[in-house]
Amino acid sequence: MVAPGPELGNSSRIELDFHAPEPQPLSLLVKFLYTGDYEPLILPDPADNLHYEYDPETLHTCEDDPCLHHPDMSQAQSYCQQCARVIAPTYPPYASCEDQVRLHLSMAIVGMNYHIDNLFRMAIDKFKRACERFWDTDAFEYVAEKIINNNSPTLKKVIVDVVSQHETLFTKQKFQQMLKTRPGFAYHVLIKYMEKKRR
C-alpha cells in the first residue's frame, strides 16, 4: 500500500493552507486503511451503479465485460470458469456538496505527505470528479488558487484540465488574475484549450 510513485517519492511535503478541518481527513484515513475506500464514494459513471450477475453454467470471455476478479485483463482472452454469482458493489451517486472539492484535496495531501500511493490516487480521482462537477463554485476557485501557487504537478494538472474545459472561468476575476500572474499555468491552460477546440 505504501508504494510511492515519482511525486510521492519527493522528500518535500505538500503544504496547502485551506483551513480544512483536521479531524475529518484523519478519521477518513483510518477508514481507508481498514476498507480501502473513504466516503463519499463517487461513481465513475451512472451506469456503474448496476449489479452484475454471472452464471457459472455459461462460459464467457472477459474481453468486452471483464469480471470483477479480472480487473487487470490478464485472462481476458480465455474462457472464464471462475465466475460464480458475482455482484458488483453499488455506490451512492455524487453528494451535491461543493465541500467535496476541499475534502478530496485534503485526502490527496494526506496521501502525498504520508506516501500512501493508493490513497493518493483514489483521492486525486475523486478530487478531479468533484472539480468537474463543482467547477462553478467558490470552493473550486479557492482551491485552484492555492494549488496553482504550490508544487504538485498532479494537482495542477487537474486544475488546468477543468479550467480549459470551461470558457466561463476565463471571465472570472480570480482566474484572470491567475492567468496573468502565472505564465506557466496560462500556457498549459491554452494548450489544453486548443486541444479541445481541435476535436
VOSEVO-338841 format. One record per residue (C-alpha): x, y, z; residue number from 1; chain. Coordinates in nm, 2 decimals. Each point is the difference from the previous one (the first is absolute). Layout:
residues N
       u       v       w  kese  nugu
       X       Y       Z   NUM     A
...
end
This chain:
residues 199
       u       v       w  kese  nugu
    0.00    0.00    0.00     1     A
    0.28    0.24    0.07     2     A
    0.17    0.00   -0.34     3     A
    0.10    0.36   -0.08     4     A
   -0.02    0.10   -0.37     5     A
    0.22    0.28   -0.14     6     A
   -0.19    0.27    0.16     7     A
   -0.04   -0.18    0.33     8     A
    0.36   -0.09    0.01     9     A
    0.09    0.37    0.02    10     A
    0.13    0.08    0.35    11     A
   -0.17    0.34    0.01    12     A
   -0.34    0.01    0.17    13     A
   -0.31    0.16   -0.16    14     A
   -0.13    0.28    0.22    15     A
   -0.33    0.16   -0.10    16     A
   -0.16    0.23    0.25    17     A
   -0.37   -0.02   -0.10    18     A
   -0.13   -0.03    0.36    19     A
   -0.14   -0.35   -0.05    20     A
   -0.11   -0.16    0.33    21     A
    0.28   -0.22    0.11    22     A
   -0.19   -0.28    0.18    23     A
   -0.21   -0.09   -0.30    24     A
    0.29   -0.09   -0.24    25     A
    0.17   -0.20    0.28    26     A
   -0.32   -0.19    0.08    27     A
   -0.05   -0.07   -0.37    28     A
    0.36   -0.12   -0.02    29     A
   -0.07   -0.26    0.26    30     A
   -0.31   -0.11   -0.19    31     A
    0.20   -0.02   -0.32    32     A
    0.27   -0.22    0.17    33     A
   -0.27   -0.24    0.12    34     A
   -0.23   -0.01   -0.30    35     A
    0.21    0.13   -0.30    36     A
   -0.24    0.29   -0.06    37     A
   -0.15    0.30    0.18    38     A
   -0.32    0.19   -0.03    39     A
   -0.15    0.15   -0.20    40     A
    0.02   -0.28   -0.25    41     A
   -0.02    0.14   -0.35    42     A
   -0.12   -0.18   -0.31    43     A
    0.23    0.02   -0.31    44     A
   -0.32   -0.02   -0.21    45     A
   -0.37   -0.04    0.09    46     A
   -0.01   -0.33   -0.19    47     A
    0.24   -0.15    0.25    48     A
   -0.28    0.02    0.26    49     A
   -0.12   -0.34   -0.14    50     A
    0.02   -0.34    0.14    51     A
    0.18   -0.26   -0.22    52     A
   -0.09   -0.37    0.03    53     A
    0.20   -0.27   -0.17    54     A
   -0.14   -0.35   -0.06    55     A
    0.27   -0.27    0.07    56     A
   -0.17   -0.22   -0.25    57     A
    0.06    0.24   -0.28    58     A
    0.36    0.03   -0.11    59     A
    0.11    0.34   -0.13    60     A
    0.30    0.21   -0.06    61     A
    0.07    0.32    0.19    62     A
    0.12    0.19   -0.30    63     A
   -0.30    0.23   -0.03    64     A
   -0.14   -0.01    0.35    65     A
    0.28   -0.10    0.24    66     A
   -0.08   -0.19    0.31    67     A
    0.07    0.16    0.34    68     A
    0.28   -0.25    0.06    69     A
    0.17    0.08   -0.33    70     A
    0.05    0.38    0.04    71     A
    0.34   -0.01   -0.16    72     A
   -0.14   -0.18   -0.31    73     A
    0.28   -0.27    0.04    74     A
   -0.25   -0.27   -0.09    75     A
   -0.22    0.20   -0.23    76     A
    0.05   -0.23   -0.30    77     A
   -0.07   -0.33    0.18    78     A
   -0.33   -0.14    0.10    79     A
   -0.08    0.08    0.36    80     A
   -0.09   -0.30    0.21    81     A
    0.03    0.18    0.34    82     A
   -0.31    0.21   -0.04    83     A
   -0.26   -0.09    0.26    84     A
   -0.26    0.24    0.11    85     A
    0.21    0.32    0.00    86     A
   -0.17    0.32    0.11    87     A
    0.16    0.33   -0.08    88     A
   -0.01    0.25    0.29    89     A
   -0.25    0.28   -0.02    90     A
    0.12    0.34    0.09    91     A
   -0.21    0.30    0.08    92     A
   -0.01    0.29   -0.25    93     A
    0.17    0.33    0.04    94     A
   -0.09    0.19    0.31    95     A
   -0.10    0.34   -0.11    96     A
    0.24    0.18    0.23    97     A
    0.29    0.21   -0.12    98     A
    0.19   -0.07    0.32    99     A
    0.10   -0.32   -0.18   100     A
    0.25    0.21   -0.19   101     A
    0.19    0.09    0.32   102     A
   -0.05   -0.34    0.16   103     A
    0.15   -0.20   -0.29   104     A
    0.28    0.25   -0.03   105     A
    0.07   -0.05    0.37   106     A
    0.01   -0.37   -0.04   107     A
    0.24    0.02   -0.30   108     A
    0.23    0.21    0.22   109     A
   -0.02   -0.26    0.27   110     A
    0.09   -0.27   -0.25   111     A
    0.30    0.21   -0.13   112     A
    0.13    0.09    0.34   113     A
   -0.02   -0.35    0.14   114     A
    0.11   -0.17   -0.33   115     A
   -0.32   -0.21   -0.03   116     A
   -0.01   -0.04   -0.37   117     A
   -0.34   -0.17   -0.02   118     A
   -0.17    0.27    0.21   119     A
    0.17    0.27   -0.21   120     A
   -0.12   -0.15   -0.33   121     A
   -0.35   -0.05    0.13   122     A
   -0.03    0.35    0.15   123     A
    0.14    0.16   -0.32   124     A
   -0.27   -0.19   -0.20   125     A
   -0.27    0.12    0.24   126     A
    0.14    0.35    0.01   127     A
    0.00    0.02   -0.38   128     A
   -0.36   -0.12   -0.02   129     A
   -0.11    0.24    0.27   130     A
    0.17    0.29   -0.18   131     A
   -0.17   -0.10   -0.33   132     A
   -0.33    0.01    0.18   133     A
    0.05    0.31    0.21   134     A
    0.22    0.20   -0.23   135     A
   -0.23    0.31    0.02   136     A
    0.01    0.03    0.38   137     A
    0.21    0.21    0.24   138     A
    0.15   -0.32    0.14   139     A
    0.16   -0.08   -0.34   140     A
    0.12    0.35   -0.05   141     A
    0.16    0.00    0.35   142     A
    0.18   -0.33   -0.03   143     A
    0.11    0.08   -0.36   144     A
    0.19    0.31    0.12   145     A
    0.16   -0.20    0.29   146     A
    0.11   -0.28   -0.24   147     A
    0.14    0.23   -0.27   148     A
    0.23    0.15    0.26   149     A
    0.12   -0.34    0.12   150     A
    0.24   -0.27   -0.12   151     A
   -0.22   -0.30   -0.09   152     A
   -0.01   -0.06   -0.38   153     A
   -0.27   -0.26    0.04   154     A
   -0.23    0.25    0.18   155     A
    0.08    0.27   -0.25   156     A
   -0.09   -0.22   -0.29   157     A
   -0.35   -0.05    0.15   158     A
   -0.05    0.37    0.02   159     A
    0.14    0.06   -0.35   160     A
   -0.23   -0.27   -0.15   161     A
   -0.31    0.14    0.17   162     A
    0.07    0.37   -0.07   163     A
    0.07   -0.08   -0.37   164     A
   -0.34   -0.17   -0.03   165     A
   -0.20    0.30    0.12   166     A
    0.05    0.33   -0.19   167     A
   -0.23    0.17    0.25   168     A
    0.29   -0.02    0.25   169     A
    0.22    0.22   -0.22   170     A
   -0.23    0.29    0.07   171     A
    0.01   -0.03    0.38   172     A
    0.23    0.25    0.17   173     A
    0.18   -0.26    0.22   174     A
    0.09   -0.22   -0.30   175     A
    0.10    0.30   -0.22   176     A
    0.24    0.10    0.28   177     A
    0.14   -0.35    0.01   178     A
    0.05   -0.01   -0.37   179     A
    0.17    0.34    0.00   180     A
    0.24   -0.07    0.29   181     A
    0.07   -0.37   -0.07   182     A
    0.13   -0.03   -0.36   183     A
    0.07   -0.38    0.04   184     A
   -0.36   -0.05    0.11   185     A
   -0.13    0.22   -0.29   186     A
    0.22   -0.19   -0.25   187     A
   -0.14   -0.34    0.11   188     A
   -0.36    0.12    0.00   189     A
    0.05    0.14   -0.35   190     A
    0.15   -0.33   -0.13   191     A
   -0.29   -0.20    0.15   192     A
   -0.26    0.24   -0.13   193     A
    0.14   -0.01   -0.35   194     A
    0.00   -0.38    0.01   195     A
   -0.37    0.01    0.09   196     A
   -0.07    0.23   -0.29   197     A
    0.17   -0.22   -0.25   198     A
   -0.22   -0.30    0.09   199     A
end
